[in-house]
Amino acid sequence: MVGMDIDGVVVGDRSERGKLRFTGEQNAWFLHQILTQSFEDIAPGEARDTAMITAHGRMVGFMETISTGDAILAHFEPSLLESLPDAIRRYVFATRVDIEDVTEEMSLLLVAGRGWESIVEAQTSEATVHPTASLGAHAAYLWVAREAAADLMSKLEAAGAARVPPAGLNGADCSNGVPRWGFEMDFKTIPQEVGVDHNAVHYDKGCYVGQEAMAKIHLRGKVNRRLARVEGAALRRGDDLMLDGARVGVVTSAFDGRALAVVKHTVADGAELETSEGAARLVS
């Protein structure tokens, strides 16, 4: 399957995402102890994806983070706002870290497409540029104060970026095989099942919540389910995928004949599958 390319430079408003700011002299150490990613060595301007998991390896949430030097900023799907911040705060104890919910204070603009850097560099100096792999394409989030977001959006449009609605880029992550919280990932998911361990789990760092479970799965070399791309004419989210009369997976995202699905690890690439609406094929 060929992934989805983005034509030109586009910009969309993703300010609905949850946002936290971690400050204090132990902010990086704190995150290092409770999340799957390494943070003690994070450098200013560096972006890292991470997950929070239970002791049994199930996901509590997934975040994208960036260091600004004096703070670590994190953003995540809005559906996690009711649970993830509180789950993180439970581990503070006497740690010298301040956790501030800046969801309403800050906006996030998503820029994508080859050449976004030159447009952003020419039009803004006040935004924090946060590179992202969430689309499977060349892209970044721009952190900017809420009151400055509309002006920045106008500047980017005037410089040649095409504005897209909030859901306007949703097909890119699906077509390019990138899992998303609330679709491919939820509270039952183990990171290795959807492949986020490659960019969000640090296997060589010390103890953290769920570290033993991650190590066991990593050494075993497989999980019972895996993320796969599927193609078919009538794929819909929630469709069961059938092989020889048995259910082997479910479609988690669908866009224009392409889909992501979580399937049994025994289903081979190229397998011819069936849904209630017709034929489908597992392509990767």
NORCORQUI-V681004 format. One record per backbone hydrogen bond with DSSP energy under -1.0 kcal/mol. CO is the residue of the C=O (numbers start at 1). NH is the residue of the N-H. E is the energy in kcal/mol with one decimal. If there is no record, write none. Layout:
co;nh;e
CO;NH;E
CO;NH;E
This chain:
co;nh;e
9;162;-2.8
10;112;-2.2
11;164;-2.4
12;110;-3.2
14;17;-1.8
18;76;-1.8
19;102;-1.7
20;74;-2.5
21;100;-2.5
22;72;-2.2
23;98;-2.8
24;27;-1.8
26;30;-2.8
27;31;-2.0
28;32;-2.2
29;33;-1.4
31;35;-2.0
36;202;-2.9
39;42;-1.7
43;46;-2.4
46;67;-1.9
48;65;-2.1
50;63;-2.9
51;36;-2.4
52;60;-4.0
52;61;-1.5
54;57;-1.9
58;54;-2.7
61;52;-2.4
63;50;-2.5
64;75;-2.3
65;48;-2.0
66;73;-2.9
67;45;-3.2
71;68;-3.1
72;22;-2.8
73;66;-2.1
74;20;-2.6
75;64;-2.3
76;18;-2.0
77;80;-2.1
78;81;-1.7
80;83;-1.2
80;84;-2.5
83;87;-2.1
84;88;-2.2
85;89;-2.3
86;90;-1.4
88;91;-1.7
89;92;-1.8
92;95;-2.7
95;97;-1.9
96;26;-2.4
98;23;-2.3
100;21;-2.6
102;106;-2.5
105;146;-2.6
107;144;-2.0
108;14;-2.9
109;142;-2.6
110;12;-2.3
111;140;-2.5
112;10;-2.6
113;116;-1.7
115;119;-1.3
116;120;-2.7
117;121;-2.9
118;122;-1.6
119;123;-1.3
120;124;-1.8
128;143;-2.8
130;141;-3.1
138;113;-2.6
139;132;-1.8
140;111;-3.0
141;130;-3.4
142;109;-1.9
143;128;-2.1
144;107;-3.5
145;148;-1.8
148;152;-2.1
149;153;-2.7
150;154;-2.1
151;155;-2.2
152;156;-2.4
153;157;-2.2
154;158;-2.5
155;159;-1.5
156;161;-2.5
157;160;-1.5
162;11;-2.2
165;168;-2.5
167;170;-1.4
169;172;-1.5
170;174;-1.1
171;175;-2.7
172;176;-2.2
173;178;-3.0
174;177;-1.2
180;183;-1.9
180;184;-1.5
180;185;-1.8
185;182;-3.2
186;189;-1.5
189;59;-2.5
190;193;-2.1
191;194;-1.1
191;196;-1.2
195;198;-1.3
196;200;-2.2
197;201;-1.1
208;211;-2.3
210;214;-2.2
211;215;-2.4
212;216;-2.2
213;217;-2.1
214;218;-2.4
215;219;-2.5
216;220;-2.1
217;221;-1.8
224;265;-2.3
226;263;-2.7
228;261;-2.5
229;283;-2.5
229;284;-1.2
230;259;-2.3
231;281;-2.4
236;239;-2.1
239;251;-2.8
241;248;-3.1
241;249;-1.0
242;274;-2.0
243;246;-1.8
246;243;-2.9
248;264;-2.5
249;241;-2.8
250;262;-1.8
251;238;-3.1
253;260;-2.1
255;258;-1.6
257;232;-1.9
258;255;-3.4
259;230;-2.7
260;252;-2.6
260;253;-1.5
261;228;-2.7
262;250;-1.6
263;226;-2.5
264;267;-1.9
268;271;-1.8
271;282;-2.4
273;280;-2.2
274;242;-2.8
278;275;-3.0
280;273;-3.2
281;231;-2.3
282;270;-3.1
